Amino acid sequence: MSKRNVGTTSQRWVVKVGSALLTDDGKGLDTQAIAGWVDQLAGLCTSGVELVLVSSGSIAEGMVRLGWDKRPTEVYNLQAAAAVGQMGLVQCYERNFGRHDKHTAQILLTHDDLSNRKRYLNARATLQALVGYGVVPIVNENDTVITDEIKFGDNDTLAALVANLVEADLLVILTDQDGLCNKDPRYYNDAILLHEVQAGDPDLDAMASSKGGALGSGGMYTKVQAAKLAARSGTHTIVANGREREILLRLRQDELLGTRFTPDQEPLVARKQWLAGHLQSKGEVWLDAGAVKVLQRQGKSLLSVGVTKVVGEFSRGEMVQIKDPKGTVIGRGLINYKSEEADKITGVASNRIASVLGYVNEHELIHRDNLVLV
């Protein structure tokens, strides 16, 4: 089955449902709406779709249970709300999927889980196994232990990384908007809904609003970024209005709804997917124009001679961003030298590394197998 096909031929979907839909804009869990989505999700499974659900709503539900009408700013209060709300959220899903004799599994992730290669592979294997058993994994960010350093930032990003993990054919992001418009429809009456776009189109960022709702942490901008991230594993993304009648089943029939983001490049191999999704970095290496050209056009390893500046503190084997002379991130990779060493060999030819440091770890600063362009 080709991963290029979507709609009626897609076999593995990741579906993400946003907070505003799940909680009826903050009025508590909308149990009737959740029951309807679960009916649709079960229908997808019956039609042959292997399904992973990424669900927001734990903090929002916790706020309602605790009687809070305003999202707190303190980390400990957010984590308390998540801990309380996660109970109600999972119970609601378990009860509704049970009506269809479907088992569910709770998966809580942090960015640390996906930044560590071994834990990434473990998460991947677990999700693949659950899907293979016909269980519906319900994935959420582990808000109760999260810190800013390991936070995904929003469940749109998490959903895209999960799509990479399970090599999904389709990522569906259900929101309270119809899809991506050429301008923000909340401010422009003449905004036009875009039904199909290329995920890598640089013009999309300017069209997407970065403003989220009162309960959510993302906006259309985060959904555009999620579509770009999902495209790295060849996954198509559809952003659509979750309040549309039978939205998921109609998408299954290839009805033209929402905005479809089509991958515009070949999917990366598994290790490169991990590198591409490894969003947390420890430092930066800045390159001259010649080195940028070699990386982008010839696909070679990064050598120290092309580096003009090293920023940050990092150890050997940690992730760093790779920047062009203007400071634009063009890639990321696992570096072979700690920051102090990398700084000393900046601009130095590979055959002179030993004379500068007194030893050689590797002749490449970042080997091409550990480097991905973005």
C-alpha positions as CSV (number, residue, x, y, z in Angstrom):
1,M,0.0,0.0,0.0
2,S,1.5,3.3,-1.1
3,K,1.9,6.0,1.6
4,R,1.2,8.5,-1.1
5,N,-2.5,7.6,-1.2
6,V,-4.9,9.1,1.3
7,G,-8.7,9.0,1.9
8,T,-10.3,5.6,1.1
9,T,-6.9,3.8,0.7
10,S,-5.2,5.1,3.8
11,Q,-4.5,2.5,6.4
12,R,-2.9,4.3,9.3
13,W,-4.3,7.6,10.7
14,V,-3.3,9.8,13.5
15,V,-6.2,11.9,14.6
16,K,-5.8,14.9,16.9
17,V,-8.7,16.6,18.6
18,G,-8.2,20.1,20.2
19,S,-9.2,21.4,23.6
20,A,-11.9,23.8,22.3
21,L,-13.8,20.9,20.7
22,L,-13.4,18.5,23.6
23,T,-14.4,20.9,26.3
24,D,-17.1,22.9,24.5
25,D,-14.9,26.0,24.7
26,G,-14.2,25.5,28.4
27,K,-17.6,24.3,29.7
28,G,-16.3,20.9,30.8
29,L,-15.9,17.8,28.7
30,D,-18.5,17.7,26.0
31,T,-19.4,14.1,26.5
32,Q,-22.0,14.1,23.7
33,A,-19.5,15.4,21.2
34,I,-16.8,12.9,22.4
35,A,-19.3,10.1,22.0
36,G,-19.9,11.2,18.4
37,W,-16.2,11.3,17.6
38,V,-15.6,7.9,19.1
39,D,-18.4,6.5,17.0
40,Q,-16.7,7.9,13.9
41,L,-13.2,6.7,15.1
42,A,-14.7,3.2,15.7
43,G,-16.2,3.4,12.2
44,L,-12.7,4.2,10.8
45,C,-11.3,1.1,12.5
46,T,-14.1,-1.1,11.1
47,S,-13.2,0.2,7.6
48,G,-9.6,-0.9,8.0
49,V,-7.9,2.1,9.4
50,E,-5.2,1.6,12.1
51,L,-5.8,4.5,14.5
52,V,-3.8,6.6,17.0
53,L,-5.7,9.3,18.8
54,V,-3.9,12.4,20.1
55,S,-6.2,14.2,22.5
56,S,-5.9,17.6,24.2
57,G,-8.2,18.5,27.0
58,S,-6.6,17.3,30.3
59,I,-5.8,20.8,31.6
60,A,-9.0,22.3,30.4
61,E,-11.0,19.5,32.0
62,G,-9.0,19.8,35.2
63,M,-9.7,23.5,35.3
64,V,-13.5,22.8,35.2
65,R,-13.3,20.2,37.8
66,L,-11.3,22.5,40.1
67,G,-13.7,25.4,39.4
68,W,-11.1,27.6,37.7
69,D,-12.4,29.9,34.9
70,K,-9.0,31.2,33.9
71,R,-6.0,29.2,32.7
72,P,-3.3,29.5,35.3
73,T,0.2,30.7,34.5
74,E,2.0,28.8,37.3
75,V,3.6,25.5,36.2
76,Y,2.5,23.7,39.4
77,N,-1.2,24.8,38.9
78,L,-1.1,23.7,35.2
79,Q,0.3,20.4,36.3
80,A,-2.3,20.0,39.0
81,A,-5.1,20.7,36.5
82,A,-3.6,18.2,34.0
83,A,-3.4,15.5,36.7
84,V,-7.0,16.0,37.7
85,G,-8.3,16.4,34.2
86,Q,-6.5,13.4,32.7
87,M,-8.6,11.1,34.8
88,G,-11.9,12.4,33.4
89,L,-10.6,12.5,29.9
90,V,-9.4,8.9,29.8
91,Q,-12.5,7.6,31.6
92,C,-14.7,9.3,29.0
93,Y,-12.7,7.7,26.1
94,E,-12.5,4.3,27.7
95,R,-16.3,4.2,28.3
96,N,-17.2,5.3,24.8
97,F,-14.7,3.0,23.0
98,G,-16.0,0.2,25.2
99,R,-19.4,0.6,23.5
100,H,-17.7,-0.6,20.3
101,D,-15.7,-3.4,22.0
102,K,-12.5,-1.5,21.4
103,H,-9.6,-1.4,23.9
104,T,-7.7,1.8,24.5
105,A,-4.3,2.5,26.0
106,Q,-3.0,5.7,27.6
107,I,0.3,7.0,26.3
108,L,1.9,10.1,28.0
109,L,5.0,11.5,26.3
110,T,7.5,14.3,26.9
111,H,10.0,15.7,24.5
112,D,12.7,13.9,26.5
113,D,11.1,10.6,25.5
114,L,11.5,11.4,21.8
115,S,14.9,13.2,22.1
116,N,16.6,10.1,23.5
117,R,17.2,7.6,20.7
118,K,16.6,4.5,22.9
119,R,13.4,5.9,24.4
120,Y,12.2,7.1,21.0
121,L,12.6,3.6,19.6
122,N,10.8,2.1,22.7
123,A,7.9,4.5,22.2
124,R,7.8,3.7,18.5
125,A,7.8,-0.1,19.2
126,T,5.0,0.3,21.8
127,L,2.8,2.3,19.6
128,Q,3.3,0.0,16.6
129,A,2.5,-3.0,18.8
130,L,-0.7,-1.5,20.2
131,V,-1.9,-0.5,16.8
132,G,-1.1,-4.0,15.6
133,Y,-3.3,-5.5,18.4
134,G,-6.2,-3.3,17.3
135,V,-5.9,-1.2,20.4
136,V,-6.5,2.6,20.1
137,P,-3.6,4.4,21.8
138,I,-4.7,7.7,23.3
139,V,-1.7,10.0,23.4
140,N,-1.2,13.2,25.3
141,E,1.7,15.3,26.6
142,N,2.7,14.3,30.1
143,D,1.8,17.7,31.5
144,T,2.2,16.6,35.1
145,V,6.0,16.3,34.9
146,I,6.7,18.6,32.0
147,T,9.1,21.5,32.1
148,D,9.7,24.3,29.5
149,E,12.9,22.5,28.4
150,I,11.1,19.3,27.4
151,K,7.7,20.7,26.4
152,F,6.3,20.1,22.9
153,G,4.5,23.4,23.2
154,D,1.2,22.1,21.8
155,N,-0.5,18.9,20.8
156,D,-0.3,19.7,17.1
157,T,3.5,19.3,17.3
158,L,3.0,16.1,19.4
159,A,0.6,14.7,16.8
160,A,3.0,15.3,14.0
161,L,5.8,13.6,15.9
162,V,3.5,10.6,16.6
163,A,2.7,10.5,12.9
164,N,6.4,10.2,12.3
165,L,6.7,7.5,14.9
166,V,4.1,5.3,13.5
167,E,4.7,6.3,9.8
168,A,1.1,7.3,9.4
169,D,-0.5,7.8,6.0
170,L,-2.6,10.6,7.2
171,L,-2.6,13.1,10.1
172,V,-6.0,14.6,10.8
173,I,-6.1,17.7,13.0
174,L,-9.6,18.6,14.1
175,T,-10.0,22.2,15.2
176,D,-12.8,24.8,15.5
177,Q,-11.8,26.3,12.2
178,D,-12.6,25.2,8.7
179,G,-9.0,24.9,7.7
180,L,-6.2,27.2,6.4
181,C,-7.4,30.4,4.7
182,N,-5.3,32.8,2.6
183,K,-5.8,35.3,5.5
184,D,-7.3,35.2,9.0
185,P,-11.1,34.8,8.6
186,R,-11.6,36.2,12.1
187,Y,-10.5,39.6,10.8
188,Y,-11.0,39.4,7.0
189,N,-14.5,38.7,5.5
190,D,-13.0,38.0,2.1
191,A,-10.7,35.2,3.4
192,I,-10.7,32.1,1.1
193,L,-10.4,28.5,2.4
194,L,-7.4,26.7,0.7
195,H,-8.4,23.1,0.0
196,E,-5.0,21.7,-1.0
197,V,-1.5,23.1,-0.4
198,Q,2.1,21.9,-0.5
199,A,3.3,21.3,3.1
200,G,6.7,22.9,2.4
201,D,5.3,26.1,0.8
202,P,7.1,29.0,2.6
203,D,4.1,31.3,2.0
204,L,1.9,29.3,4.3
205,D,3.5,30.8,7.5
206,A,2.3,34.3,6.6
207,M,-1.2,33.1,6.0
208,A,-1.5,31.3,9.4
209,S,-2.5,33.1,12.6
210,S,-0.4,32.4,15.6
211,K,-3.2,33.1,18.0
212,G,-4.9,30.3,19.9
213,G,-8.1,30.1,21.9
214,A,-8.4,30.7,25.6
215,L,-7.8,27.0,26.5
216,G,-5.6,25.9,23.6
217,S,-1.9,26.7,23.3
218,G,-1.7,26.7,19.5
219,G,-3.3,28.4,16.5
220,M,-3.4,27.8,12.7
221,Y,0.4,28.5,12.7
222,T,1.1,25.5,14.9
223,K,-1.0,23.3,12.6
224,V,1.0,24.5,9.5
225,Q,4.2,23.7,11.3
226,A,2.8,20.3,12.3
227,A,2.0,19.5,8.7
228,K,5.5,20.4,7.7
229,L,6.9,18.1,10.4
230,A,4.5,15.2,9.5
231,A,5.5,15.6,5.8
232,R,9.0,14.5,6.6
233,S,7.8,10.9,7.0
234,G,5.6,11.2,3.9
235,T,2.4,11.8,5.9
236,H,-0.4,13.9,4.4
237,T,-2.1,16.2,6.9
238,I,-5.8,17.5,6.8
239,V,-6.8,20.3,9.1
240,A,-10.6,20.4,9.3
241,N,-13.5,21.6,11.4
242,G,-14.3,19.0,14.1
243,R,-17.9,20.3,14.4
244,E,-18.7,19.3,10.8
245,R,-21.2,16.5,10.7
246,E,-19.5,13.0,10.4
247,I,-16.3,14.8,9.6
248,L,-13.9,11.8,9.9
249,L,-16.1,9.4,8.0
250,R,-16.6,12.0,5.2
251,L,-12.8,12.4,5.0
252,R,-12.5,8.7,4.8
253,Q,-14.6,8.9,1.6
254,D,-12.3,11.6,0.2
255,E,-14.8,14.4,0.5
256,L,-13.2,17.8,0.0
257,L,-13.2,19.2,3.5
258,G,-10.7,21.4,5.3
259,T,-7.2,21.9,4.0
260,R,-5.0,19.1,2.9
261,F,-1.2,19.5,3.2
262,T,0.6,17.3,0.7
263,P,4.2,16.2,1.2
264,D,6.5,17.7,-1.4
265,Q,9.5,15.6,-0.9
266,E,10.4,11.9,-0.4
267,P,10.0,10.6,3.2
268,L,13.1,10.5,5.4
269,V,14.4,7.2,6.6
270,A,13.7,6.4,10.3
271,R,16.9,7.8,11.7
272,K,16.6,11.0,9.8
273,Q,12.9,11.3,10.9
274,W,14.1,11.2,14.5
275,L,16.8,13.8,13.8
276,A,14.2,16.1,12.1
277,G,11.8,15.8,15.0
278,H,14.4,16.3,17.6
279,L,13.4,19.9,18.2
280,Q,15.4,20.6,21.4
281,S,19.1,21.6,20.6
282,K,22.0,22.3,22.9
283,G,23.9,24.8,20.7
284,E,24.5,26.2,17.2
285,V,27.2,26.0,14.5
286,W,27.2,28.8,11.9
287,L,28.5,28.1,8.4
288,D,30.0,30.1,5.6
289,A,28.2,30.2,2.2
290,G,30.5,27.5,0.7
291,A,29.7,25.0,3.5
292,V,26.0,25.7,3.1
293,K,26.2,24.9,-0.6
294,V,28.1,21.7,0.0
295,L,25.5,20.5,2.5
296,Q,22.4,21.4,0.5
297,R,23.6,20.4,-3.0
298,Q,26.0,17.6,-2.4
299,G,24.7,15.9,0.7
300,K,28.1,15.7,2.3
301,S,29.2,15.7,6.0
302,L,29.8,19.0,7.8
303,L,33.6,19.7,8.2
304,S,35.0,22.1,10.7
305,V,36.7,24.2,7.9
306,G,33.3,25.5,6.9
307,V,32.2,26.7,10.4
308,T,32.5,30.4,11.3
309,K,31.0,30.4,14.8
310,V,30.0,28.1,17.6
311,V,27.3,29.1,20.1
312,G,26.2,27.4,23.3
313,E,27.5,24.7,25.5
314,F,27.2,21.1,24.4
315,S,28.8,17.7,24.8
316,R,29.9,15.2,22.2
317,G,26.9,13.5,20.6
318,E,24.4,16.2,21.5
319,M,22.0,17.9,19.0
320,V,23.0,21.3,17.6
321,Q,21.3,23.6,15.0
322,I,23.2,24.3,11.8
323,K,22.8,27.9,10.6
324,D,23.7,29.8,7.4
325,P,25.5,33.1,7.4
326,K,22.2,35.0,8.0
327,G,21.3,32.9,11.0
328,T,18.6,30.8,9.3
329,V,18.4,27.2,10.6
330,I,19.2,24.9,7.6
331,G,19.6,21.7,9.6
332,R,20.4,19.9,12.8
333,G,22.7,17.1,13.7
334,L,24.7,15.2,16.3
335,I,28.1,16.8,16.8
336,N,31.3,14.8,17.2
337,Y,33.0,17.4,19.5
338,K,32.1,19.2,22.6
339,S,31.6,22.9,22.4
340,E,35.1,23.9,23.6
341,E,36.7,21.6,21.1
342,A,34.4,22.7,18.3
343,D,35.2,26.3,19.0
344,K,39.0,25.6,18.8
345,I,38.7,23.9,15.4
346,T,36.3,26.5,13.8
347,G,37.6,27.2,10.3
348,V,40.3,24.5,10.6
349,A,40.8,21.9,7.9
350,S,40.2,18.3,9.0
351,N,43.8,17.3,8.5
352,R,44.8,19.9,11.0
353,I,42.4,18.9,13.9
354,A,45.1,16.7,15.5
355,S,47.6,19.6,15.6
356,V,45.1,21.9,17.2
357,L,43.5,19.6,19.8
358,G,46.2,16.9,20.1
359,Y,43.8,14.2,19.1
360,V,41.0,13.4,16.6
361,N,37.5,12.2,17.5
362,E,36.2,12.2,14.0
363,H,37.4,13.9,10.8
364,E,33.8,15.3,10.4
365,L,32.3,17.8,12.7
366,I,28.9,16.2,12.0
367,H,28.7,13.1,9.9
368,R,26.0,13.1,7.1
369,D,24.4,10.0,8.7
370,N,23.7,12.1,11.8
371,L,22.6,15.3,9.9
372,V,19.3,16.3,8.5
373,L,18.5,19.4,6.5
374,V,15.3,21.3,7.4
